[in-house]
């Protein structure tokens, strides 16, 4: 029988190419350490940038005043609760938007948003989405599942974007970028992007998953530099929670409530999670000391890594990629680091372009000077 034989064929090919993904059980994890198979490692693979995901002991369930634990249904049936409403209003007040919409994950927020915006064939025929080539898969998939035309511009290349905009005859133009790019760690110049968008009567959408809580004087992310028309904030990184939020004008959010299939047909975020997210966001905004330590850790790592002649990229964020190129060689280096008690991610195609496989070092406020020195010394020995 040959039904679905391609499963085994593709898995075998992935193994030969050194691209087979495997899950591991994290028996215990913090922003600084992780335990796998009863062995503890220094953790340089976490997006818990401020160490807030480990604040469970300080979280008193009795203080949350929950209406219930599970939402029980989709938001448009009986799943929208007081906890959801409070979280949405808080995000609007914090970031200066008219309305917000909670989603169960950052992927769901991005893909559901882009699909819904260009769902009608008549509208889609006169619409074009311009995406940075290094945008997250959720943004690309959202565009591909919509009926709007998709144009991709070179990474952070606004001259190339301008050329694309000049040639476009679309009535509805949306420019999409990440605030901090998840694989390269560099930032989008949102202020310049907004200026360019206005020149061509386009809207902007920024996915601020890796910027919120970290970037800006007050840790509010890209919004401290410029206000995009649509903003996506996720709660699973610096916030230390789970889920995401889309912010925009009131009519945009109302439109999404009517046409966002992911939102309409998914069980709503747990009220428990919504209440926890609200507590965590308040902690995140107030974590000025942790942000200062994080910035010092980034500066220390880059200083030591440059002295060690490691191949750094131009990133001033917690994401510090070290591009080695070959996928198999990158995995080998990752395993050697594991033997030295260091846990970090080997990122390979198709997550990143071919020949750009990399070690993705992520720094947090919880790492010590000793941790960072050990990391750089180990990298210098194995690369």
KOLKOL-198416 format. One record per residue (C-alpha): residue in one letter; x, y, z. Coordinates in steps of 0.25 Angstrom, whole numbers, plus 5000, padded with zeros to 4 digits. Layout:
N
AXYZ...
This chain:
383
X500050005000X500650134996X499650235002X500350355008X501650295005X502250435004X502150445019X503350355021X504050405008X504050545013X504450505027X505650425022X506050545013X505950645025X506850545033X507850545021X507850695020X508150715035X506750785036X505950695044X505250765056X505150695069X504350725082X505050725095X504350725109X504750845117X504650785131X504850915137X505251055131X505451195135X506051315127X507451275131X507451115133X506750995127X506650855131X506650745120X506750595123X507050635137X508250715133X508350865136X508850965125X509051115124X507851155115X508151245103X506851205095X505751275103X504951395099X504651415114X505451545112X505151605126X504951475134X503551505136X502951365133X503551305146X502751405155X501651295158X502051295173X501651445174X500351425166X499151405176X497951335169X497051395180X497451535176X497051515161X495551515164X495251415153X493851405147X494251265143X495451185138X495051145124X494351235114X493451115110X493251165095X493651265085X493651415088X492351435080X491551335087X491751335102X493351335103X493551485104X493751515119X494051635128X495451595128X495551605113X494951735113X495851795124X497051745117X496651805103X496351935110X497651935117X498451915104X497752025097X498052125109X499452075109X499752085095X498852195090X497852115081X496352125080X496051975080X496751845082X496451695079X497051575087X497551455080X498051325085X499451335080X500351425072X500251335060X498651335060X498651495062X499551515049X498951405040X497551435044X497651585043X498251585029X497351475024X496151555029X496551695024X496551645009X495451535010X494451595000X494851574985X494451714981X495251774991X496451684989X496551714975X496951854978X497851824989X499251794991X500151755003X501551795003X502351705013X503851705017X504551575012X504951535026X503551545032X503051435041X502351315035X501051355042X501051495034X501451425021X500351315023X499351415026X499551485013X499651355005X498251315010X497651445007X497251494993X498051614992X499351624984X500651604991X501851684988X503151654996X504251754998X505751735002X505951735016X505851875022X506151935008X505152045007X505752084994X505251954988X503951974996X503752104989X503952044975X502951944979X501952044983X502152134971X501852024962X500651984969X499252024964X498551964977X497552054984X497751984997X499251975001X499751905014X501251905018X501551795028X502851785036X503351735049X503751835060X504951745064X505251635054X505151495061X506351425053X507251545051X507051625063X507051765056X505951865056X505051935046X505152085045X503652105048X503652255047X504252255033X503352145029X502152225033X502652345026X502852265013X501452195015X500752335016X501452375003X500752264996X499452265004X499752125010X499552075024X500552005032X500451875041X501551845051X501751715058X502451755071X502551615077X504051635081X504051785083X502951805094X503551805108X504951825102X505051935092X504852085095X505152175107X503852115114X503951975108X502651995100X503351955087X503152025073X502052115078X503052195085X503652235072X502452235062X500952195063X500652085052X499152075047X499151935052X499951875063X500051735068X500651705082X500851565087X500851525102X501851405101X503151475100X503551595110X502151595117X502351445121X500951415118X500151355106X499351405095X499351535086X498551655083X498251735071X498151885072X497551985062X496452085060X495052045065X494452015051X495651925048X495451845060X493951845058X494251795044X495051675049X493951635059X493051615047X494051555037X495251495045X494951345044X496051305054X495451395064X493951365061X494151205061X495251195072X494951175087X495251305094X496551315102X496351265116X495851375126X496951325135X498051345124X497451485121X497451525136X498951475137X499351545125X498851675131X499651655143X500851615135X500751735125X500751835137X501951765143X502651775129X502351925128X502951945142X504151865140X505151975137X506251905145X506151775138X506151855124X507451925129X508151795133X507651735119X508351855112X509651835120X509651685117X509451715102X510551815102X511451715109X511251605100X511451685088X512751745094X513351605097X512851535084X513551645076X514851625083X514651475081X514451505066X513051435066X512251465053X511251555059X510051625052X509651765054X508651745065X508551825078X507451745083X507351615092X507351535079X508851515075X508951425063X510251355059X510151315044X511051195041X510351155028X510351005027X509150945034X509950815038X511150895043X510150985051X509550865058X510850805061X511350935068X510050935076X510250795081X511650825085X511150945093X510150855099X511350765104X511850895111X510550915118X510051025109X508651015102X508351105090X507551085077X508151045064X507251115053X507251045040X506451055027X505351075024X505151165036X506351245030X506851255016X507751135011X509251155014X508851245026X508751145037X509051205050X509251195065X508151285071X508651335084X507551405092X507951485105X507151515117X507251605129X507451485137X508751445131X509951475140X511351535135X511951395138X510851325129X511151425117X512651405118X512451255119X511651255106X512651345098X513751255103X513051125098X512651195085X514051225082X514551085085X513451015076X513351105064
